[in-house]
Amino acid sequence: SQTIHQWPATLVQPVGSPLSLECTVEGTSNPNLYWYRQAAGRGLQLLFYSVGIGQISSEVPQNLSASRPQDRQFILSSKKLLLSDSGFYLCAWKSSGAQGYTFGSGTRLTVV
Amino acid sequence: SQQGEEDPQALSIQEGENATMNCSYKTSINNLQWYRQNSGRGLVHLILIRSNEREKHSGRLRVTLDTSKKSSSLLITASRAADTASYFCATDSSNYQLIWGAGTKLIIKP
């Protein structure tokens, strides 16, 4: 079956510390992968998407970066977190022919 | 950028009543999708309606699409407490990304 794993569920990090959030999918190959951020009570803001290994497209200039070292692995990183990086981060995937996107359970990041 | 705009921002109804949420968008689309998000969780895909479709049903859900008005509505019939969640519309205008609205927060009172 097709599943998506995202971890950790919650994370509290000090300003200036590095970040690494990982997302992996199972049961599909060559999916489109996405990182979104959601501010409290708001919609989703697309941060990065990837259509293949090593292919990353960035939607907004920011303090974050993404990598796709394997077909079913998508990583969101930062070298130095800012307070404004706090939010709810969601990983999602979509395969060709799928009706909609499948989301991970999200990571609540609080930068203190 | 946010293309979809849901209306209302919040909706509170009694259990058993019907809930209607609306979504407006600005550009031409391939399809429009509705998602549900329980508090603090990921989003769950509910239904997709293509640009050449006008109405679609899935269980207690009914979605309509009016491309001339660039709007869609989601109707949940016979609401239940478990329907309490935020509902988002998202438009697909390309192969790679969706444009999301800010969502409607639905509260079902027992």
Boltz contact constraints between the chains, C-beta under 6 A:
constraints:
  - contact:
      token1: [A, 42]
      token2: [B, 102]
      max_distance: 6.0
  - contact:
      token1: [A, 43]
      token2: [B, 2]
      max_distance: 6.0
  - contact:
      token1: [A, 43]
      token2: [B, 100]
      max_distance: 6.0
  - contact:
      token1: [A, 43]
      token2: [B, 101]
      max_distance: 6.0
  - contact:
      token1: [A, 43]
      token2: [B, 102]
      max_distance: 6.0
  - contact:
      token1: [A, 43]
      token2: [B, 103]
      max_distance: 6.0
  - contact:
      token1: [A, 44]
      token2: [B, 100]
      max_distance: 6.0
  - contact:
      token1: [A, 46]
      token2: [B, 97]
      max_distance: 6.0
  - contact:
      token1: [A, 49]
      token2: [B, 96]
      max_distance: 6.0
  - contact:
      token1: [A, 49]
      token2: [B, 97]
      max_distance: 6.0
  - contact:
      token1: [A, 90]
      token2: [B, 42]
      max_distance: 6.0
  - contact:
      token1: [A, 99]
      token2: [B, 48]
      max_distance: 6.0
  - contact:
      token1: [A, 100]
      token2: [B, 33]
      max_distance: 6.0
  - contact:
      token1: [A, 100]
      token2: [B, 45]
      max_distance: 6.0
  - contact:
      token1: [A, 100]
      token2: [B, 48]
      max_distance: 6.0
  - contact:
      token1: [A, 103]
      token2: [B, 42]
      max_distance: 6.0
  - contact:
      token1: [A, 103]
      token2: [B, 43]
      max_distance: 6.0
  - contact:
      token1: [A, 104]
      token2: [B, 42]
      max_distance: 6.0
  - contact:
      token1: [A, 105]
      token2: [B, 42]
      max_distance: 6.0
  - contact:
      token1: [A, 106]
      token2: [B, 42]
      max_distance: 6.0
